[in-house]
Amino acid sequence: MPPTALARTAVHAGIYTAAYQALIAHHADASAWRLNDLFTADPDRFNRFSIKAAGLTLDYSKNPLTAETRSLLCRLAEERGVEQQRDAMFAGAKINTTEHRAVLHTALRAPRGPGGPQVDGQDVNKDVHDVLDRMRDFVERVRSGAWLGYTGQAITDVVNIGIGGSHLGPQMAAQALRAHQHPRLRSHFVSNVDGHDLAAVLAQVDPATTLFIVASKSFNTQETLMNAHSARTWFLGHGGQADLAKHFVALSTNTEAVRAFGVDPVNMFPFWDWVGGRYSLWSAIGLSVALAIGFDRFAEFLAGAHAMDQHFLSAPPERNMPMMLALVGIWHRNLLGASSLSIAPYHQDLRYLPAYLQQLEMESNGKRTTSGGGTLETATCPVIWGDVGTNGQHAYFQLLHQGSDAIPVDFIAALQARHDLPGHHAVLLANCFAQSEAFMRGKTEDEARDEMRAQGLPEAEIAALLPHKVFPGNRSSNTILMDTLSPASLGALIALYEHKTFVQGVIWGVNSFDQWGVELGKVLAKSIQDELTGAAMPQRHDGSTNALIALAREAIATRPQ
């Protein structure tokens, strides 16, 4: 986007501060920078543009920025009030203005003790640790085998039924920490209202030894309740009504709905309206994770996130890891015009991390309306996408290297493996580091020509292949390293991205903690569902939707019974 357009749109965004104007002017110089030249000019660039905190290392040196860029970005954060908003969030202020709620996922991982925030007179820390104590007791009973199913056998399978934040977070964390999985317990996750999802899980489990966790704050989320009722019906085909309490627990605040479903409220684990769904993994929503890895390790997970919280609260902006990760993203999105960000975890157990971050960032900041109700005309959240690294190399890295769009990449890796297969981890890390170097360095015509001559190719073939062998390079990336993928390092990593998302939301001027954009489709779906099942007469839709409904009604009517 040219600087003139940047200036015009920034006015509407409310971010057209003095620092932003300076960034626009600075951007004109930055467009001519080459990353290779920046490293040549500064042999100590890595140390100047990397941060260590909470067991993680962030290397952001492979981005087209200088100390002046960083200073201007930090000034922008200051002018937009990021630190004041951060402190307000931690203090329990109701910064979720459209829902009049506090935003206190950070309180979910704070140690037990006085001095924490209060919300409407409630001692948040006490409430949080009361629930954590109940979770610990429950987890220990299930894992020890003291919790028995209706036939007197110990639980062997745990099925988490939820959607959105009640699914993506627990599934991601349980997979990431599977090295700590209890040897008797298998974890399953169901979210899709498509019955194929639940049916595939039910085919694998024994009703006598299966525990279902129904995760829904209101206990009326359509997809979750449909799956939960289907699981309940399946279970009642084997056990009795009185046995439900041994096989179903709820993560909710709606006691009456939970009791009506058949769950003993004693086995209902609550959370609070100041916990947003995509920020709820640290609450009772993490019960399936605690069951999988044990409560002591779940506590380590919370402690890792808390360590990142403390760093975010105390480190100066230029040495603040979430702040700098966010500001580098602002530089790319709003000044350099990057429309997406690829997440490349070089660890198979982080395979669900890109999907988790999609919801965290895109549901939080995928908005065109300011917190005050104005219309944004500037870019906000980029599209978040990705896969585990070596798989991505053989799929879409072609586009990242030679495509027409320059797309930044976040590489994520652990320095030590948890397996003992010789050679694998060195190859994995070599690929991770080589890809980030290749994005930056590229390959010039001279390098490509020399390479093909060394292979003995004739000059005519070299001339024909040469355009295809050139890599533009100068493509940006961050690298985030941890020693091992542990509960603490995973907690710190997730908290890092939570705070990155918060910082960017403040700079863009959006409310990162509501999600009104998901509502319209739900309302229309209910109307169409009634038309498909015959509970309502067909309504007037557009021609395409009417035709699709007619096809579906015909298929339903003619399906063999």
C-alpha positions in Angstrom: 0.0 0.0 0.0 1.6 3.4 -0.9 2.3 5.9 1.8 -0.5 8.3 0.6 -3.1 5.5 1.0 -1.6 4.6 4.4 -1.9 8.2 5.6 -5.5 8.4 4.3 -6.7 5.2 6.0 -4.8 5.8 9.2 -6.9 8.9 9.8 -10.0 6.8 10.1 -8.2 4.2 12.2 -7.3 6.7 14.9 -3.7 5.6 14.7 -2.5 8.6 12.7 -0.3 9.8 15.6 3.0 11.6 15.3 4.8 8.3 15.5 2.6 6.8 12.7 3.3 9.8 10.5 7.0 9.3 11.1 6.6 5.6 10.3 5.0 6.4 7.0 8.0 8.6 6.1 10.4 5.9 7.4 8.6 3.3 5.3 9.8 5.1 2.1 13.4 4.3 3.1 12.6 0.8 4.3 11.2 -0.3 1.0 14.7 -0.2 -0.4 16.3 -2.2 2.4 17.7 -5.7 1.8 17.9 -8.0 4.8 21.2 -9.4 3.7 22.7 -5.9 3.7 21.3 -5.2 7.2 23.1 -8.3 8.5 26.3 -7.4 6.7 26.2 -3.9 8.2 25.6 -5.1 11.7 27.3 -8.4 12.7 25.6 -8.2 16.1 22.1 -7.8 14.6 20.8 -11.0 16.1 21.6 -9.9 19.7 20.1 -6.4 19.0 16.9 -7.9 17.6 16.1 -10.8 19.9 14.5 -11.2 23.3 14.6 -13.9 25.9 11.7 -14.3 28.4 9.8 -17.0 30.3 11.9 -19.8 28.8 11.4 -18.6 25.2 13.7 -16.8 22.7 12.2 -14.5 20.0 14.5 -13.7 17.1 13.0 -11.0 15.0 16.2 -9.9 13.3 15.1 -11.4 9.9 12.6 -8.5 9.4 13.2 -5.3 7.4 13.6 -3.0 10.4 16.3 -1.0 12.2 16.7 0.5 15.6 14.9 3.6 14.3 12.0 1.5 13.1 11.7 -0.2 16.5 11.9 3.1 18.3 9.1 4.6 16.1 6.9 1.5 16.6 7.4 1.7 20.4 6.4 5.4 20.2 3.3 4.3 18.4 2.4 1.9 21.1 3.0 4.6 23.7 0.8 7.1 21.8 -2.0 4.6 21.4 -1.9 3.9 25.2 -0.9 0.2 25.1 0.7 0.2 28.5 -2.3 1.9 30.1 -4.7 -0.5 28.5 -2.5 -3.4 29.6 -2.5 -2.3 33.2 -6.3 -1.7 33.1 -6.8 -5.3 31.8 -4.7 -6.8 34.6 -6.5 -4.7 37.2 -9.9 -6.0 36.1 -11.3 -2.9 34.4 -14.2 -3.7 32.0 -12.2 -3.1 28.8 -14.6 -5.4 26.9 -16.8 -2.3 26.3 -19.5 -3.9 24.1 -20.3 -6.6 26.6 -19.4 -4.5 29.7 -17.0 -7.2 31.0 -13.6 -7.4 32.5 -11.0 -9.4 30.6 -9.1 -11.5 33.2 -7.7 -14.6 31.6 -4.4 -13.6 33.2 -6.0 -14.0 36.6 -6.7 -17.7 35.8 -3.0 -18.4 36.0 -2.0 -16.1 38.8 -0.6 -17.9 42.0 -2.8 -18.2 45.0 -2.7 -15.1 47.2 -4.2 -11.7 48.1 -3.8 -8.5 46.2 -5.4 -9.7 42.9 -8.2 -7.9 41.0 -11.8 -7.8 42.0 -14.8 -7.8 39.7 -18.0 -6.4 41.1 -16.8 -7.0 44.6 -15.8 -10.6 44.0 -12.3 -11.8 45.0 -11.2 -13.2 41.6 -8.1 -15.1 42.9 -10.1 -16.9 45.6 -12.8 -17.9 43.0 -10.2 -19.2 40.6 -8.3 -21.3 43.1 -11.5 -22.7 44.6 -12.3 -24.1 41.1 -8.7 -25.3 40.6 -8.8 -27.1 43.9 -12.0 -28.9 42.8 -10.3 -29.7 39.4 -7.3 -31.2 41.2 -9.4 -33.4 43.4 -11.4 -34.7 40.4 -8.3 -35.2 38.2 -6.6 -37.2 40.9 -9.6 -39.4 41.4 -10.0 -40.2 37.7 -6.2 -40.7 37.1 -5.8 -42.9 40.1 -8.7 -45.1 39.2 -10.8 -44.2 42.2 -13.5 -42.7 39.9 -15.4 -45.7 38.5 -17.9 -46.1 35.7 -21.3 -47.8 36.0 -19.7 -51.3 35.8 -17.1 -50.6 38.4 -14.2 -50.1 36.0 -11.8 -47.2 35.8 -12.1 -44.6 33.1 -10.0 -45.2 30.0 -11.3 -42.6 27.6 -12.1 -38.9 28.0 -14.2 -37.2 25.3 -14.3 -33.4 25.4 -17.4 -32.0 23.6 -17.1 -28.3 22.9 -16.6 -25.9 20.0 -14.5 -22.8 19.4 -12.4 -22.0 22.4 -13.9 -24.9 24.3 -12.4 -27.2 21.7 -9.4 -25.6 19.9 -7.5 -24.8 23.1 -7.9 -28.2 24.9 -7.2 -30.2 21.7 -4.1 -28.2 20.9 -2.7 -28.4 24.4 -3.4 -32.1 24.9 -1.8 -32.9 21.6 1.2 -30.6 22.3 1.8 -32.3 25.7 1.0 -35.8 24.7 4.5 -36.9 26.0 3.0 -36.5 29.5 -0.3 -38.4 28.7 -1.5 -40.8 31.3 -0.9 -44.3 30.1 -4.4 -45.5 30.8 -6.3 -42.5 29.5 -7.0 -41.7 25.9 -8.1 -38.2 24.9 -10.8 -37.4 22.2 -12.2 -34.1 21.1 -15.5 -33.6 19.3 -16.7 -30.2 18.0 -18.2 -30.5 14.6 -22.0 -30.7 14.4 -21.4 -33.0 11.5 -22.3 -36.4 13.0 -19.4 -38.1 11.4 -17.2 -36.4 14.0 -19.0 -37.8 17.0 -19.7 -41.2 15.4 -16.0 -41.8 14.7 -15.2 -41.3 18.4 -18.1 -43.3 19.7 -16.9 -46.2 17.5 -13.6 -46.2 19.4 -14.8 -46.1 23.0 -16.5 -48.3 25.6 -19.5 -46.7 27.4 -18.6 -48.4 30.6 -15.2 -46.7 30.7 -15.8 -43.4 29.0 -16.0 -40.0 30.6 -17.7 -37.1 28.6 -16.8 -33.5 29.4 -19.5 -31.1 28.0 -18.0 -27.7 27.7 -20.5 -24.9 27.3 -20.7 -21.8 29.5 -24.4 -21.2 28.8 -25.1 -24.9 28.2 -27.1 -23.9 25.1 -24.5 -23.8 22.4 -26.2 -25.5 19.5 -23.4 -27.7 18.2 -22.1 -28.7 21.6 -25.6 -29.5 23.0 -26.5 -31.5 19.9 -23.3 -33.6 20.2 -23.8 -33.9 24.0 -27.4 -35.1 23.6 -26.4 -37.6 21.0 -23.6 -38.9 23.2 -26.1 -39.1 26.1 -28.6 -41.1 24.0 -25.7 -43.5 22.9 -24.7 -43.9 26.5 -28.3 -44.6 27.7 -28.4 -47.5 25.2 -25.9 -49.2 27.5 -26.1 -47.7 31.0 -29.1 -46.3 33.0 -30.3 -42.8 33.8 -28.8 -43.0 37.2 -25.4 -43.8 35.7 -25.1 -40.5 33.8 -23.5 -38.8 36.7 -20.6 -41.2 36.6 -19.9 -40.6 32.9 -20.8 -36.9 32.2 -19.3 -33.8 33.8 -20.0 -30.2 32.7 -18.0 -27.0 32.3 -20.7 -24.4 32.6 -22.4 -21.8 34.7 -26.0 -22.9 34.0 -26.7 -25.2 37.0 -30.3 -25.9 36.1 -29.6 -26.8 32.5 -26.7 -29.0 33.7 -28.9 -30.8 36.2 -31.7 -31.3 33.6 -29.2 -32.9 31.3 -28.4 -35.5 34.0 -25.1 -34.1 35.3 -24.8 -33.8 39.1 -24.0 -30.1 39.8 -21.3 -31.4 42.1 -19.5 -32.3 38.9 -20.1 -29.0 37.2 -16.9 -26.8 37.0 -17.8 -23.2 36.6 -16.0 -20.2 35.0 -16.9 -16.6 34.6 -18.2 -14.1 32.1 -14.8 -12.3 32.2 -13.3 -15.3 30.5 -13.6 -15.1 26.8 -14.0 -18.5 25.0 -10.7 -18.3 23.1 -8.9 -17.2 26.3 -10.5 -19.9 28.5 -8.0 -22.8 28.2 -6.6 -21.8 31.6 -9.9 -22.2 33.3 -12.1 -25.3 33.9 -12.2 -25.5 30.1 -8.7 -27.0 30.5 -10.0 -30.0 32.5 -9.4 -32.5 29.7 -5.8 -31.3 29.5 -5.4 -31.6 33.3 -6.8 -35.2 33.1 -4.4 -36.0 30.3 -1.2 -34.7 31.8 -2.0 -34.6 35.5 -2.8 -31.6 37.7 0.8 -30.9 38.7 1.8 -30.5 35.1 -1.3 -28.4 34.4 -0.1 -26.1 37.2 3.3 -25.9 35.4 1.4 -24.9 32.3 -0.4 -22.1 34.2 3.0 -21.0 35.7 4.6 -20.7 32.3 1.8 -18.4 31.2 2.1 -16.4 34.4 5.8 -15.9 33.8 5.0 -14.4 30.4 2.3 -12.2 32.0 4.9 -10.9 34.5 7.3 -10.2 31.7 4.6 -8.4 29.6 3.8 -6.3 32.7 7.3 -5.3 33.6 9.7 -5.3 30.6 10.3 -2.0 28.7 8.7 -2.0 25.2 11.9 -2.6 23.3 12.7 -5.6 25.5 9.1 -6.8 25.8 8.5 -10.0 23.8 4.7 -9.7 23.3 5.1 -6.0 22.5 7.8 -6.5 19.9 6.0 -9.5 18.3 2.9 -7.3 18.0 4.7 -4.3 16.6 6.6 -6.3 14.0 3.2 -7.5 12.9 1.9 -3.9 12.8 4.9 -2.9 10.6 4.2 -5.7 8.2 0.4 -5.4 8.1 0.0 -1.6 8.0 3.2 -0.3 6.5 4.5 -3.1 4.3 1.1 -4.4 3.2 1.3 -8.1 4.3 -2.2 -9.6 4.1 -1.5 -12.8 5.9 0.9 -14.5 8.4 1.9 -18.1 8.2 2.6 -20.1 11.3 5.2 -22.9 10.9 5.7 -25.0 14.0 8.6 -27.4 13.6 7.2 -29.9 16.1 4.6 -32.5 15.2 2.9 -32.1 18.6 2.2 -28.4 17.8 0.2 -29.4 14.7 -3.0 -27.8 16.1 -1.3 -24.6 17.0 -2.0 -22.8 13.7 -5.8 -23.5 14.0 -5.7 -22.3 17.6 -4.0 -19.1 16.6 -6.5 -18.6 13.8 -9.3 -18.3 16.3 -7.2 -16.3 18.8 -6.1 -13.6 16.4 -8.8 -13.6 13.7 -11.8 -13.7 16.0 -10.2 -11.2 18.3 -9.0 -8.6 15.8 -10.8 -9.5 12.6 -13.0 -6.4 12.8 -13.7 -3.3 10.9 -15.4 -1.3 13.7 -13.6 0.6 16.3 -14.3 0.2 20.0 -16.2 3.5 19.9 -18.4 2.4 17.0 -16.6 4.0 14.1 -15.7 2.4 10.8 -12.1 1.4 10.2 -10.7 1.9 6.7 -7.3 0.5 7.5 -6.2 -3.1 7.6 -6.5 -5.0 10.9 -5.8 -8.7 11.5 -4.0 -10.6 8.8 -5.2 -14.0 7.7 -3.5 -16.6 10.0 -2.7 -20.0 8.5 -0.1 -22.7 8.5 0.9 -26.3 9.3 3.7 -28.2 10.8 6.9 -27.0 9.1 8.3 -29.9 7.1 4.8 -30.7 5.8 4.4 -27.1 4.7 7.7 -27.2 2.9 6.3 -29.8 0.5 2.9 -27.9 0.1 2.8 -24.1 0.2 6.4 -23.1 0.8 6.7 -22.7 -3.0 4.4 -19.8 -2.8 6.2 -18.3 0.2 9.6 -18.5 -1.6 8.6 -17.5 -5.1 5.0 -16.3 -5.1 3.8 -12.8 -5.9 2.9 -12.1 -2.3 5.6 -11.5 0.4 4.1 -13.3 3.4 5.8 -13.2 6.8 6.3 -16.5 8.7 6.6 -17.3 12.4 8.9 -20.3 12.8 8.5 -22.2 16.1 10.8 -24.9 17.3 12.1 -26.8 20.4 15.9 -27.1 20.7 15.6 -30.6 22.3 13.4 -33.5 21.3 11.5 -35.8 23.6 12.1 -38.9 21.5 15.3 -40.9 21.1 15.3 -41.6 17.4 18.8 -40.7 16.2 19.3 -38.0 13.7 15.7 -36.8 13.3 15.9 -33.7 15.4 19.0 -32.4 13.8 17.3 -32.7 10.4 14.2 -31.0 11.7 16.0 -28.0 13.1 18.3 -27.8 10.0 15.1 -27.5 7.9 13.6 -24.9 10.2 16.7 -22.7 10.3 17.5 -23.2 6.6 14.0 -22.1 5.5 14.2 -18.8 7.4 17.6 -18.2 5.9 16.4 -19.0 2.4 13.5 -16.7 2.7 15.9 -13.9 3.7 18.8 -14.6 1.3 17.0 -15.8 -1.8 19.1 -16.7 -4.9 20.4 -14.2 -7.4 20.7 -14.8 -11.2 24.5 -15.0 -10.8 24.2 -17.6 -8.1 21.7 -19.7 -10.0 23.8 -19.5 -13.2 27.0 -20.6 -11.4 25.1 -23.4 -9.7 23.8 -24.8 -13.1 27.2 -24.4 -14.7 28.8 -26.4 -11.9 26.2 -29.1 -12.7 27.5 -29.1 -16.3 24.3 -27.9 -17.9 24.6 -26.4 -21.5 24.3 -22.6 -21.8 21.1 -22.8 -23.7 19.4 -24.8 -21.0 20.8 -22.5 -18.3 19.3 -19.5 -20.1 15.9 -21.3 -20.3 15.9 -22.3 -16.6 17.5 -19.2 -15.1 14.2 -17.2 -14.5 12.8 -20.3 -12.7 15.8 -20.7 -10.4 15.9 -17.2 -9.1 14.5 -16.6 -5.6 13.7 -12.9 -4.7 14.6 -13.4 -1.0 14.2 -10.5 1.4 11.2 -12.3 2.9 10.6 -11.8 6.6 10.3 -14.2 9.4 10.4 -14.5 13.2 11.8 -17.5 15.0 10.5 -18.5 18.4 12.6 -21.2 20.3 12.1 -23.1 23.5 14.4 -25.6 25.1 11.8 -28.4 25.1 8.1 -28.5 24.5 7.0 -28.7 28.1 3.9 -27.6 30.0 5.7 -24.4 31.1 7.0 -23.5 27.7 3.7 -24.1 26.0 2.0 -21.9 28.6 4.4 -19.1 27.9 4.0 -19.5 24.1 0.2 -19.2 24.2 0.4 -16.3 26.6 2.9 -14.6 24.2 0.4 -14.8 21.4 -2.5 -13.7 23.6 -0.7 -10.5 24.6 0.5 -9.9 21.0 -3.2 -10.0 19.9 -4.1 -7.6 22.7 -1.4 -5.1 21.8 -2.4 -5.1 18.1 -6.0 -4.6 19.0 -5.2 -1.6 21.1 -3.2 0.0 18.3 -5.9 -0.7 15.8 -8.5 0.6 18.2 -10.8 -2.5 18.2 -12.3 -4.5 21.0 -10.4 -7.7 20.9 -12.8 -9.5 23.3 -16.1 -9.7 21.6 -17.2 -11.6 18.5 -20.5 -10.3 17.1 -19.5 -11.4 13.6 -20.3 -15.1 14.4 -23.9 -14.4 15.2 -25.6 -13.7 11.9 -24.9 -17.1 10.4 -26.2 -18.8 13.5 -29.5 -17.0 13.3 -30.0 -17.8 9.6 -29.0 -21.4 10.2 -31.8 -21.9 12.7 -34.4 -20.7 10.2 -33.0 -22.9 7.4 -32.8 -25.9 9.8 -36.5 -25.7 10.5 -37.2 -25.5 6.8 -35.0 -28.6 6.0 -36.7 -30.7 8.7 -40.2 -29.5 7.8 -40.8 -27.7 11.1 -41.4 -24.5 9.2 -42.6 -23.6 5.8 -39.9 -22.5 3.3 -39.1 -18.8 3.5 -38.1 -16.4 0.8 -34.4 -16.5 0.4 -32.2 -15.6 -2.6 -32.4 -17.9 -5.6 -29.2 -19.8 -4.8 -30.2 -20.5 -1.1 -33.8 -21.6 -2.2 -32.3 -24.0 -4.7 -29.9 -25.5 -2.2 -32.6 -26.0 0.4 -34.8 -27.7 -2.2 -32.1 -30.1 -3.1 -31.4 -30.9 0.5 -35.2 -31.4 1.2 -35.4 -33.8 -1.7 -32.4 -35.8 -0.6 -33.8 -36.0 3.0 -37.2 -37.2 1.7 -35.7 -39.9 -0.6 -33.1 -41.2 1.7 -33.6 -45.0 2.3 -34.8 -45.7 5.9 
